[in-house]
Amino acid sequence: MGVLGSILAAFGLSAASGLNAYIPLLMVGLTARFTNWIQLSPPFDLLANEWVIGALVVLLAIEFFADKIPLVDHANDVIQTFIRPAAGAILFASEAHVITSIHPVVALILGLLVAFGVHATKATARPLVTVTTGGIGNPVVSTIEDIISFVISLTAILAPVLLLFAFAAFLYIGYRIWTRKSKPPVANAASTPSPAPPLDWPR
């Protein structure tokens, strides 16, 4: 896959874990166990262990339902504040090519920061969804997050180079949103009162 592909995959998997810690962990474990697309170095090869895979399936099921119930999802986000960054750190460091070119501690820190950034955004936005939709939108948003996590994980495993275009598109959209917000409002010419004509005093 090459160093660039490994780095992109590491960032993609870490970002996916910020939305759902267990989807990318489970996908990496299953891929490493049943295919040769991913070669995990010790101790990360434990992700391919059948007991670890079974535990991840159970944890994913719990996370799936807990994240779709209003109020329960907020408590789950508090718990996941520690789990998702840890998962991101593990996934980032588990890339064999990254380990050979980047110090393992640096890789762990990078993965932790990426996953925590995504998780913090998710945890901050979820209360707003609860308030604005009365909790009805929580299952919908949570399902969308799970789908995004799955798609990013799958792309990171199969075609990590595509993540480069996804990151570029994300930065472009963010730039457009930021510049649109920072532009001063343009006054409507039709609503701007014209100056009063000078008074023509009689002589």
URVEN-V885744 format. One line per field, one symbol per residue. ss: DSSP state (@ for helix, = for strand, . for the rest). phi: phi as a letter, one per 40 degrees, with the letter a starting at -180 (. if undefined). burial: I if it has 16 or more other ideal C-beta (glycine too) atoms within 10 Angstrom, else O. A space follows every 50 residues. Layout:
# URVEN-V885744
ss = ???
phi = ???
burial = ???
This chain:
# URVEN-V885744
ss = .@@@@@@@@@@@@@@@@@@.@@@@@@@@@@@@@@.........@@@@@.@ @@@@@@@@@@@@@@@@.....@@@@@@@@@@@@@@@@@@@@@@..@@@@@ @..@@@@@@@@@@@@@@@@@@@@@@@@@@@@@@..@@@@@@@@@@@@@@@ @@@@@@@@...@@@@@@@@@@@@@@@@@@@@@.................. ...
phi = .gcccccccccccccccccacccccccccccccbbbcbbccdcccccccc cccccccccccccdcccbbdgcccccccccdccccccccccccccdcccc bbddccccccccccccccccccccccdcccccbggccdcccccccccccc ccccccccaccccccccccccccccccccccccccccccccccccccccb ccb
burial = IOOOIIIIIIIIIIIIIIIIIIIIIIIIIIIIIOOOOIOIOOOIIOIIOO OIIOOIOOOIOOIOOIIIOIOOIOOIIOOIOOIIIIIIIIIIIIIOIIIO OIOOOOIIOIIIOIIIOIIOOIIOOIOOIIOOOOOOIIOOIIOOIIOIII OIIIIIIOOIOOIOOOOOOOOOOOOOOOOOOOOOOOOOOOOOOOOOOOOO OOO
